Amino acid sequence: MTDAVIEDGGRVLRLQGKRFHAIWLLDNAQDGVTRDPGNGQRLITMADLPADPRLTEAGLTDGTLTVSIDGRALEFDRDWLVARAYDPCPALTLPAHATPWDATLTDIPTGNMAALQAGGDALRDWLSGVRQYGFARVTGMAAEPGGLFDIVALFGFVRETNYGRHFEVRTEVNPTNLAFTGLGLQAHTDNPYRDPVPTLQVLSCLENSAEGGENMVVDGFSAALRLRAENPEGFDLLARYSARFEYAGEAGVRLQSRRPMIELSPEGTLIGVRFNSRSIAPLTDVPFAHMAGYYAAYRQLSDIIDDTAQEVTFKLSPGEAFIVDNTRVLHARKGYSGEGSRWLQGCYADKDGLLSTLAALEAGA
């Protein structure tokens, strides 16, 4: 069905088999009354819209829909409308563009720093890889302190925390965080005790002659989907009840959060994973009747994350770096010995800047 048909006494428009309410069309009008033509921001509030608007005319010509709602003429691009159809509401399990992966992933998104800084297709494709897989690598950097800031500058800004604008990842005496030791670390998301968490993390390599110390990444979305397939009741428990996370490793710092390990949107879309056994606090939000089942699901998710079939492993050389979506991809490292040296620098940033830059590149802006 390609015609524009008015239904329900003017309250609904049917277009290509998709239905749109008159109030929705008014709210999403693209004209200069509704949106600023310069920046696209909305100029109206709900108080400016009639409570029960009615369509009186509708026609489709050469891909342009023309409607009249309460005497007001509006035009819409047909393809724009169809792409935003909510009838039926799509049953999503993953965010748009996200592709789950496991150890079989071999084509890791990788960009050369010089090419990325030149912008264009190279930067667009690299940013698209981060959006699709939740992580990517960078090569061709100068192995110099602070080089990781050049990665963040490709799309946004550094998010400073109590660890500073950046932090050093190397062995320390009396470390404030286990990341600053030579111990192996289970795959985890960083800073789950913050609300909101830093949504991106960058790690760049300056030295790496120590034995071991390989980096590993695990797709939290893939792990969560596997848990749901193997134990749907356990998946529901981890999504329904909040875990608690805490960090108090420094004087004057006591960071706390209360969020589910598996976070879903109200529509059931998987939007985030928080998993960090080093920072988990006592679980007090799970009812007694469900605590045993919750712990069983927590253990099962941990086992899935530890499964080598889920992980991608690589060893950074000086002048290389990687970035992870900290709401999705867990990262880890294997233990390393005192022989040689291993020096990485890390910093945090936020995903809104990355997605904004990518959207602008995709739109040709």
N, C-alpha and C positions, 0 to 999 in steps of 0.2 A: 504494500500500500504506500503510494507516494503522495497522494493528495492531502491537503490540509482540511481537516473536518472538525467542525465545532460540535461538542457533545455536552451533555448534562446541563442543558439550559444556559450554555455559554461559559460554564465554569472550567471546561476542559477542552484542550485542543489535541487532536490525534494527528500525528505526523509520522509517516513511514512505520506505522504500527506502534509508535511510542506515544504515550500520553503525557501532556504537560498541563499543569493547572494555570489558570489565568493569573493568579497571585504570584506564582513562580515566574512567569514570563515578565510581569511587571517588575518584580524584584531584580531580575537579571537583565533588564533592558540595557542596551549598549549606547543609548543616545546621550546627548549632552546634558539633558535634564537629570539623568540618573548617575552618570559618571563624568568626572572631569576629563575633558578630551586630552589634556596634557599628561597627567600621571595615572589616569585610569581609576582613581579612587572614587568610592561611592559618595554621592552628594546628598543622599536621602537617608531617612531612617524608616522604620516600620510605620511610624506615625504618619508618614507622608503617603502611605498606600491605603486604598480603600479596603475595608474588611472583606467584602464579597464582590470583587470585580467580575465583570462579564465580558466575554468576547462577543462581538457582533459581526465581525468580518474576518476572513482569513483566506489568503491566496498564496500560491507558490509559483514563482516565475524564475527560471534560470538559476535555481539554487538559492533564491532569496525568498524568505517567508515574510509576508506582509500581513499584519494583524491590526485590528482596531479593538481596543479594550476600554470600555467606558468612554468612547469617543476619542481616545488617544491613539494615534497611528504609530506603530513601531515596526522596525525591520530587524530580522535575524538572519544570519547565515545558516542555511539548513544543516550543513556538516557540523558547524559549531554546536548547534542544538542536539543533534543526534549523538555526538560524542559525549554529551553531558546528560543523556537520558537516565532517568531514575525509575523507569517502568519497563521491566521489573528491576528492583534494586539488585545490583549484582552481588552474588554471594562470594565475596572475596576472602581468601585466606592469607594473602600476602599483599604488601603494598604494590602499587603499580610499578613496573619495571624491575622488580626484585626477582632474581633467579636463585633458587637454593642450590647449594653445591656441597660436595664432600671431597674425599681424597682423590677422586678421579679428575678433578679440575686441573688442567695443565696449562691452559691459555690464560695466565694471570695478566690482568691489565697492567701494562708497564709503559711509562713515558720517560723519555730523555729530557733532562731539565732544560736544556737549551731550546728544544722543540716546544716544550710546554710553555716556556716564557715568551715564545714567539706568538702564542695564542692560536687561533684558528682551529682547524680540524684536529690537530694533535691534542690540544687542550680539551676540546669538546669530547673527543673519544675517550680520553683518560678520565675525565669527570663522569662520563656516562658509565664507564667501567666501575667506578666507585659506587655509583647509584645502583648498578645492577648486581654486583657481587659483594658490596660492602667493604672492599679493600682494594688496594692497588700498590704497585711499587714505583719507585723513581730511581733512575740511574743517571750517571753523568754529572753528579754534583761534585763540587770541591769538598774534600774531606776537612772542613774547617768548622770550628764552633759557630753556632748560630745559623748554619746553612738551612736548617729545618724551617726557619722563618720564611725563606724564599718559597717553600712549598705552600705554606698558608697564604702568602701574598698572592698566589695564583687565583684565589677565590674569595678570601675573606680576611679575618682578623684573629689574632691569638687570644685565647681565653685564659687570663691569668688566674691562678689559684694560690692557695697557701704554699704550694711547692714552688711558686715563683712563675715568671713568664715562661721559663722552661725548667727542666730538671735533668740531672745527670743520672745515667743508668750505668753504674760501675760499682765495684766492691768498695764498701766503706767500713770503717771501724765504728761500732755502735750505731748501726743504721737506724733511721727513723721509719723505714719501710722495708719489707722483705725484698722489694724490687731492687734494692741497692746492695744485694748480696750475690754470691755465686750460686745460690740454690736454684734448682729447677722450680718452675712455677706452673701450676695447673692453668689451663686455659681459663680466662676470666674476662669480664668486662671491667673497665677501670672506673674507680670512684663511684661505686654504686651508692655510697653514703651521701652523695650530693643530690640535691633536687632543685633544678634539673641536673642531670649528669652532663659532663662535656660530651657532645655528640660525635666529635671526631678526635682521634689521637694520631699524632705523627711521631715516628721514631726514626732518627737518622744515625748512620754509623760513621764514627770517626776512626776507631781502631777495632780490630777483631782478629787477633792472632792467637787467642786462647783456644784450648781444645774444648769443643762442645759449644754450647751457647746458641744453637740453632733457634731461629724463630719459628713458631707454629701459629696457624690461625685456624679457627673452627667457626663454621657458619651456625650461629645461634638459631636462625630460622630453620635451617635443616634439622638441627638437633631437636628443636621443639616439635616440628612436624613428625619426626620419627617417634618421639615420645607419644604424641597423640595417636599415631597409628598402632603403637604397641600397648599403650595404656591410656585410653581416653579418659578414664576416671581420674587417673593421676594428673594428666594434663589439666583437667578442669580444676583440680585442687590447687595446683601451682598458679593458675590464672585467676582463681577466685579469691584467694587469701593473700594478704600482704606479708612479705618477708620484711625483716628489719636489718638494716646495715649501719655500721658505726665505725668511725675512725677517731682515735684520740691519742695518736702517737707523738704529738708535739705539744709543748706548753701553750696554753691558750687556744687550743683547737679541739673541738668536739663536734664532729660532723655526724649527722644522723638522718636517715631517710626511712620511709615506710612505703614500699611499693611491691607489687607482685614480681616474682622471678620471670614470669611470662606475662607480658602486658598485651591486652587485646583492646581494640577500639570497641565502642558500644555495638558496632555491627559485626563484631567477631573477627576483624582483620588483625593479624599478628603485626604489632607495631614495635615491640621492643623486648629485649631479654636482659635481665640483670642477674649475673651469676659471678660470685666471688666468695669462695669459701674462707678466705683470709679475713674478710670484713663482715661476715654474717654476724648478727647479734642474736640474742635469744629470741626465738619465735614465740610471740605471745598473742598473735591475732588469729591463730587457727583454733577452732573449737576442739575441746578434748576428744570428741567423738571422731574427728577427722585427722588428729595429729599423727597417728600411726600411719595412716594412708598417705599423708603429706610427706612424711619422712621417707616412705618407700618410694614415692615419686621423685623426691629430691635426690635420693641415691641413684635411681634409675637414670635421671637426667645427667647426673655427674658421670655415671658409667658411659653413657652415650658420648658425652663431651670428651672423655678420656679414650674412646675407641679410636685407634689409629686410622680406621676407615673413614673417619670424619675430618681428619686434619690434613692441611697442606703445610709442608715444612720447607724452609729455605734458610740459607745463611747469608746475611748481609756482608758485603765487602765495604771497605771505606769508600765513601762517596755514593752510597746507596741508601735508600730509605723506603719506608712503607707507611701507608695511612690506613686506618680502619674506621669504619662506622661503629662507634662505641655503643650504640643502641642495638647492635645486631651481631657483630663479629667479635668473638672471643680471641684473645691472643695469649701466647705462652712462650716460654723458652725452656730449652733443655739446660741442665746444670752445666757449669764449666769449671775447669780447674784453675789453680793459681799460676799455671804456666802461661806465659804470654800475657796479653792484655785484651780487654773488651770494654769499649767505651761507646755508649750510645747517648744521644740527647733526645729528650722527648718534650712535646708540648701538646696543648689541647686547642681545639678550635670548634666552631659550630657549623652544623650541616646546612643551616638555612642559607648561609653565604655560598656554599658549594652548589646547592640546588638552584639558587638564584642565578649564579654565573652560568650554570649549565643551561637553564631555561632561556637565558638571553642569547647564548650561542646558538641553541637549537632554533630560536626564532629569528636568527640573523640580525639581532640587535647589536 
